[in-house]
Amino acid sequence: MHSEDDSSIDQFPRSPTCTPALQPPEDSDIGGGGITDTESIVHITGEPAVISDDDTTSVSGVPTLSLAHAHNLDTHLRSRIMSPQLLALRHRQDAENGVAIKDYAIGLGSDTSTTFSRAVSNFITCTLESPERDPTVVTRNVRQFMSGMKNYLVTSGEKEFEAIVKKERSNLKATEFLNLDAILEDVLVRLVLRPLWDHINKLFVETYSANGSIQLLATNMKYARSQHYVRLGIRPELSPPCGRALETIRGLLTRMQRVYAPREKLEYLLATISHIYQAMYENRDARVSGDADDLVPMIKWVLSQSGLVSAEVEAEYMTLLLPNASSGEASYYLQAFHSAIHALKNFTPSPESSPGNSLDSVKQDLSVVSDEGVMKIVIPDEKNGSIVTRTLPIRPGTTTREVCKMMAHKLRVTNPQDYGLYKLVDGLESLLADNECPHKVKSDLTTHGFHCTFAFKRIDAKIAWPFLS
């Protein structure tokens, strides 16, 4: 028996009544009756996790990803649109291989005579009974425990586990391998995270309600829906998703909210981003970079139009629980999601905005919002003797190490240890430490009247920089 999540994207319900966790905001342009911001907060914990009845399949059966019009675009644009989806499919394939190994590990989890089962049961009980109310601490403990139990299974080979792995390996072709880490991650998510999902979610909601984050995001989303999309940083020549495309994205965000497995939440986020790219590239007369300065404002738009006031909860949940959330392509899209949320929380009326909210007034406002949630970085092209600029999504807590990982991935640097992030002030460069936060560095310098630019380059490269302003 499969859960409702076995459907494809094209089969998502179009009617607002079919997505109870995210009804369209009543002041949005989606159409149909909506919920108030207060009601939307209730819906954060109002939906149970989507759980498949068949424990031999993936955690909740994420739909096959597809885009109807991608084949009409040139290779570069098609690659942009399909890249997030291919990443999601790779993650899913890694986790769903090795069925025999997964089945045996799940069986160990229900066998109370095993050390593995007792450890899992004791951890769940202790977590639920613990007085700890900080969701970050609790979630990190869960992540650490799951990683430890994966290592335990691989190294101990409890009961017949080692023999099962050996048998599966004997069936591999010379060009194949089993990603044990991904397979066991799926097992531990089912055994550990499934019974703790509601507890963790409630801790996040309690904390973010108490500190005002949820209400702030709800209020600013409502304000954002009343504004022209250019006020959110979207270039005037681009058009954000609307109509059926926006409804499809709302369906994806609803399902992201309702599943408990971090990998599957990420898959829905990646599908959302693919649809955003699709909408951007349908503006055939506009030059679209696809970089963060275009992507982040688009995410801000779809979040505000969807009324996903639990967005920050979802972002933190994925970041803290996904084992590879701090590196690779997935980290780039997660950072973009975080950046859009941060920018929305800081999205307030500008003194320069006219009450009429005309396009002329929002054009004047564009410089105010265009840098929110993103960071421009200059890179010296040593082959051509020129400087190029790239844009990354960041949030205030993003560290130099995280920025360098994203830049190395974006530029396909094979020796990232030889590169560093530098601050440029009055043409002089200074290497940032791994644990420094570029956002804070720039903010402090700006407060003291200095202009700061960031550069990513080889540590050994001797560059005479222009006086950037």
C-alpha positions in Angstrom: 0.0 0.0 0.0 1.4 3.3 -1.0 0.8 6.7 0.5 -0.7 9.6 -1.5 2.9 10.8 -2.1 3.3 8.2 -4.8 1.7 10.5 -7.4 3.7 12.5 -9.8 4.1 16.3 -9.8 1.6 16.6 -12.7 -1.0 14.8 -10.6 -0.8 17.3 -7.7 -4.3 18.6 -6.8 -5.0 22.0 -8.3 -7.9 22.8 -6.1 -7.2 24.9 -3.0 -9.4 22.5 -0.9 -7.0 19.7 -1.6 -4.0 21.3 0.2 -5.2 21.8 3.8 -1.8 22.7 5.2 -1.4 25.6 2.9 -4.6 27.3 1.7 -3.9 30.2 -0.6 -3.7 33.5 1.3 -6.9 35.4 0.9 -5.2 38.5 -0.4 -3.0 36.6 -2.9 -3.7 36.4 -6.7 -4.1 32.7 -6.7 -7.8 32.8 -6.3 -10.2 30.9 -4.0 -10.9 31.2 -0.4 -7.9 31.5 1.9 -6.8 31.3 5.5 -5.8 34.1 7.8 -2.2 34.4 9.1 -3.3 33.2 12.5 -4.9 30.1 11.0 -1.8 29.3 9.0 0.3 29.2 12.2 -2.0 26.5 13.5 -1.5 24.5 10.4 2.2 24.1 11.1 1.5 21.2 13.4 -2.0 20.5 12.1 -0.9 17.8 9.6 0.5 14.4 10.5 3.6 13.2 8.8 3.0 11.4 5.6 4.0 7.8 6.3 3.8 4.9 3.9 2.2 1.7 5.2 4.7 -0.3 3.3 7.9 -0.2 5.3 9.9 -1.9 2.5 9.6 1.1 0.3 11.2 4.5 0.6 10.2 6.6 3.6 7.2 8.2 2.1 7.3 7.7 -1.7 8.3 11.1 -3.2 6.8 11.6 -6.6 8.7 11.3 -9.9 9.9 14.7 -10.9 9.2 16.0 -14.4 8.8 19.2 -16.3 6.6 19.4 -19.3 8.4 22.1 -21.4 12.1 21.6 -20.5 12.8 19.9 -23.9 11.9 23.2 -25.7 14.8 25.0 -24.2 18.5 25.0 -25.2 21.0 22.8 -23.4 22.2 25.4 -20.9 18.7 26.4 -19.8 17.5 22.8 -19.7 20.5 21.9 -17.5 19.6 24.7 -15.1 16.0 23.5 -14.7 16.8 19.8 -14.5 19.9 20.1 -12.2 17.9 20.2 -8.9 15.7 17.4 -10.0 18.6 15.1 -11.1 20.2 15.8 -7.7 17.1 14.7 -5.9 16.8 11.6 -8.1 20.5 10.7 -7.3 19.8 11.0 -3.6 16.7 8.8 -3.8 18.4 6.1 -5.9 21.3 5.9 -3.4 18.8 5.4 -0.6 16.6 2.9 -2.3 19.3 0.5 -3.5 20.3 -2.4 -1.3 16.7 -3.5 -0.4 17.9 -6.6 1.4 20.3 -4.6 3.6 17.6 -2.1 4.4 15.1 -4.8 5.2 17.5 -6.6 7.5 18.5 -3.4 9.3 14.9 -2.5 9.9 14.4 -6.0 11.3 17.3 -5.5 13.7 15.5 -2.4 14.9 12.4 -4.3 15.9 14.4 -7.2 17.4 14.6 -6.3 21.1 17.3 -8.8 21.7 19.8 -6.7 19.7 22.0 -3.9 21.0 21.0 -1.9 18.0 17.3 -2.1 18.8 17.8 -1.4 22.6 19.9 1.7 21.8 17.3 3.1 19.4 14.5 2.5 21.8 16.4 4.0 24.8 17.4 7.1 22.8 13.8 7.8 21.7 12.5 7.4 25.2 15.2 9.7 26.7 14.6 12.3 24.0 10.8 12.4 24.6 11.3 12.6 28.4 14.2 15.0 28.4 13.5 18.5 29.8 15.6 20.0 26.9 13.4 22.4 24.9 15.9 23.9 22.5 15.0 22.4 19.1 18.5 23.0 17.8 20.1 21.0 20.6 17.5 18.2 20.3 17.8 17.9 16.6 21.6 17.9 16.6 21.5 15.1 19.2 19.3 13.1 16.9 21.6 13.7 14.0 24.6 12.7 16.1 22.9 9.5 17.3 21.8 8.4 13.8 25.4 8.9 12.5 26.7 6.9 15.4 24.3 4.1 14.9 25.2 3.9 11.2 28.8 3.5 12.1 27.9 0.9 14.7 26.1 -1.3 12.2 28.9 -1.0 9.6 31.7 -1.8 12.1 29.9 -4.3 14.4 28.0 -6.3 11.8 25.4 -7.3 14.5 24.0 -10.8 13.9 23.9 -11.5 10.1 24.2 -7.9 9.0 27.8 -8.3 7.7 26.8 -11.5 5.8 23.9 -9.7 4.1 26.1 -6.8 3.0 28.7 -9.3 1.6 25.9 -11.1 -0.3 24.7 -7.9 -1.8 28.2 -6.9 -2.8 28.7 -10.2 -4.6 25.8 -9.2 -6.9 27.4 -5.9 -8.0 28.7 -5.3 -11.4 32.3 -3.9 -11.8 30.8 -0.4 -12.4 28.4 -0.5 -9.5 28.7 0.2 -5.7 26.3 0.3 -2.7 26.1 3.6 -0.9 25.8 2.1 2.6 25.7 5.5 4.2 22.6 6.5 2.2 20.9 3.1 2.7 21.4 3.1 6.5 20.4 6.8 6.6 17.0 5.9 5.3 16.8 3.1 7.9 17.7 5.4 10.8 15.4 8.1 9.6 12.5 5.5 9.7 13.5 4.0 13.1 14.6 7.2 15.0 13.2 10.3 13.3 9.7 8.9 12.5 8.7 8.6 16.2 10.4 11.9 17.1 9.2 14.1 14.2 6.1 15.5 16.0 8.2 16.2 19.1 10.9 18.0 17.2 8.4 20.0 15.1 6.5 21.1 18.2 9.7 22.3 19.9 10.5 24.4 16.8 7.1 25.9 16.7 7.1 26.7 20.5 10.5 28.4 20.2 9.8 30.4 17.0 6.4 31.4 18.4 7.9 32.5 21.7 10.6 34.6 20.0 8.1 36.1 17.5 9.8 34.7 14.4 6.6 33.0 13.1 4.4 36.0 13.6 7.0 38.3 12.0 7.3 36.0 9.0 3.5 35.8 8.7 3.1 39.6 8.9 5.9 40.3 6.4 4.5 37.7 4.0 1.1 39.4 4.1 2.8 42.8 3.5 4.9 41.3 0.6 1.7 40.0 -1.0 0.4 43.6 -1.2 3.5 44.7 -3.1 4.6 44.7 -6.7 7.0 41.8 -7.2 9.9 44.2 -8.0 9.8 45.3 -4.4 10.9 41.8 -3.5 14.0 42.2 -5.6 12.7 40.6 -8.8 14.0 42.4 -11.9 11.2 44.2 -13.8 11.9 42.3 -17.0 11.2 39.0 -15.2 7.9 37.5 -14.2 7.4 35.3 -11.2 5.4 32.0 -11.3 1.7 32.6 -11.4 -1.5 30.7 -12.2 -1.2 27.0 -12.6 2.6 27.1 -12.1 2.2 28.8 -8.7 -0.5 26.3 -7.7 1.9 23.5 -8.5 4.6 25.1 -6.4 2.1 25.5 -3.5 1.4 21.8 -3.8 5.1 21.0 -3.6 5.5 23.2 -0.5 2.5 21.6 1.1 3.9 18.2 0.7 7.4 19.3 1.9 5.7 20.4 5.1 3.9 17.1 5.6 6.7 14.5 5.2 9.1 13.8 8.1 12.1 12.5 6.2 14.7 15.3 5.6 15.8 13.8 2.2 12.2 13.9 0.9 11.6 17.4 2.2 14.7 18.4 0.2 13.3 16.7 -2.9 10.2 18.8 -2.7 12.3 21.9 -2.3 14.4 21.0 -5.3 11.3 20.4 -7.3 10.0 23.8 -6.3 13.3 25.4 -7.4 13.1 23.6 -10.8 9.7 25.1 -11.3 11.0 28.5 -10.4 13.8 28.2 -12.9 11.2 27.1 -15.5 9.2 30.3 -14.8 12.3 32.4 -15.1 13.4 30.9 -18.4 10.0 31.4 -19.9 10.9 35.1 -20.0 12.7 34.4 -23.3 13.4 38.1 -23.9 15.1 38.7 -20.6 18.7 37.8 -19.7 18.5 35.3 -16.8 21.6 34.4 -14.9 20.0 31.8 -12.7 22.3 33.0 -9.9 21.2 33.8 -6.4 20.3 37.4 -7.2 17.6 36.1 -9.4 16.7 32.9 -7.5 16.4 34.3 -3.9 13.8 37.0 -4.8 11.8 34.4 -6.7 11.8 32.1 -3.7 10.7 35.1 -1.5 7.8 35.6 -3.9 6.6 32.0 -3.9 6.9 31.7 -0.2 4.9 34.9 0.5 2.3 33.9 -2.1 2.0 30.4 -0.6 1.8 31.7 3.0 4.3 29.1 4.2 4.8 30.6 7.7 6.6 27.4 8.8 9.3 28.0 6.2 12.0 28.7 8.8 11.1 25.5 10.7 11.4 23.5 7.5 14.7 25.1 6.6 16.3 24.5 10.0 15.0 20.9 10.1 16.6 20.0 6.8 19.9 21.8 7.6 20.3 20.2 10.9 19.4 16.7 9.8 20.7 16.2 6.3 24.2 14.7 6.6 25.6 16.6 3.6 23.7 19.9 4.1 26.9 21.9 4.4 28.4 20.9 1.1 27.7 20.4 -2.6 24.8 21.4 -4.7 22.1 20.7 -2.1 23.7 23.2 0.3 23.5 25.9 -2.4 19.7 25.5 -2.7 19.2 25.2 1.0 21.2 28.4 1.5 19.0 30.1 -1.1 15.9 28.9 0.8 17.4 30.2 4.1 18.3 33.5 2.5 14.9 34.1 1.1 13.4 33.5 4.6 15.8 35.8 6.2 15.1 38.5 3.6 11.4 38.2 4.1 11.8 38.5 7.9 13.6 41.8 7.3 11.2 43.0 4.5 9.7 46.2 5.8 8.1 49.3 4.1 10.7 51.7 2.7 10.4 55.4 3.5 10.9 56.1 -0.2 7.9 53.9 -1.3 4.9 55.8 -2.5 1.5 54.6 -1.2 0.5 53.9 -4.8 3.3 51.3 -5.1 3.8 52.2 -8.8 6.5 50.5 -10.9 8.5 53.8 -10.9 8.5 53.8 -7.1 9.6 50.2 -6.8 12.4 50.7 -9.3 13.8 53.4 -7.0 13.4 50.9 -4.2 15.2 48.0 -6.0 18.7 48.9 -4.7 17.4 48.7 -1.1 16.3 45.0 -1.4 18.5 43.6 -4.1 21.4 42.6 -1.8 19.2 41.0 0.9 20.1 37.3 1.3 22.8 37.3 -1.3 26.5 38.1 -1.5 28.4 39.2 -4.6 31.9 37.8 -4.8 34.6 38.8 -7.3 36.9 36.2 -8.8 40.1 37.0 -10.7 40.2 35.1 -14.0 44.0 34.5 -14.2 43.8 33.1 -17.7 42.1 36.1 -19.2 43.3 38.8 -16.8 39.8 39.9 -16.0 37.5 40.0 -13.0 34.2 38.1 -13.0 31.4 38.3 -10.4 29.3 35.5 -8.9 26.4 35.7 -6.5 25.8 33.3 -3.6 22.8 33.0 -1.2 23.9 33.6 2.3 22.3 34.3 5.7 23.9 36.2 8.7 25.3 33.0 10.2 26.9 31.7 7.0 30.7 31.1 7.7 33.7 31.6 5.5 34.1 27.9 5.3 30.6 27.4 4.0 31.0 30.2 1.4 34.3 28.6 0.2 32.6 25.2 -0.2 29.8 26.8 -2.3 32.2 28.7 -4.4 34.4 25.7 -5.0 31.4 23.7 -6.1 30.1 26.5 -8.3 33.4 27.0 -10.0 34.2 23.3 -10.1 37.5 23.8 -8.2 39.3 20.5 -7.8 41.8 21.8 -5.2 39.6 23.9 -2.8 42.2 23.8 0.0 44.3 26.2 -2.2 41.6 28.9 -2.3 40.4 31.4 0.3 37.8 34.1 0.8 39.2 37.6 1.1 37.8 41.0 2.1 38.8 43.9 -0.1 38.9 47.3 1.6 40.5 50.3 -0.3 42.2 47.8 -2.7 43.9 45.9 0.1 43.0 42.2 0.7 42.7 40.3 4.0 42.1 36.5 4.3 39.0 35.7 6.3 39.2 32.9 8.9 37.1 29.8 8.4 34.8 30.6 11.3 34.2 34.3 10.4 30.8 35.4 9.1 31.2 37.6 6.0 27.8 39.1 6.6 29.0 40.5 10.0 32.4 41.5 8.6 30.7 43.6 5.9 28.1 45.0 8.3 30.8 46.1 10.8 32.9 47.8 8.1 29.9 49.5 6.6 29.0 50.9 10.0 32.5 52.5 10.2 32.2 54.0 6.8 34.3 51.5 4.8 33.3 49.8 1.5 33.9 46.1 1.5 34.0 43.6 -1.4 34.7 39.9 -1.1 37.0 38.0 -3.4 37.6 34.3 -3.9 41.0 33.4 -5.2 44.0 31.1 -4.9 45.9 31.8 -1.7 49.2 32.0 -3.6 47.9 34.3 -6.3 49.3 37.8 -6.1 46.6 40.2 -7.4 46.8 44.0 -7.7 43.1 44.9 -7.2 41.4 47.9 -8.6 39.8 50.3 -6.1 36.3 48.7 -6.1 33.3 50.8 -5.0 
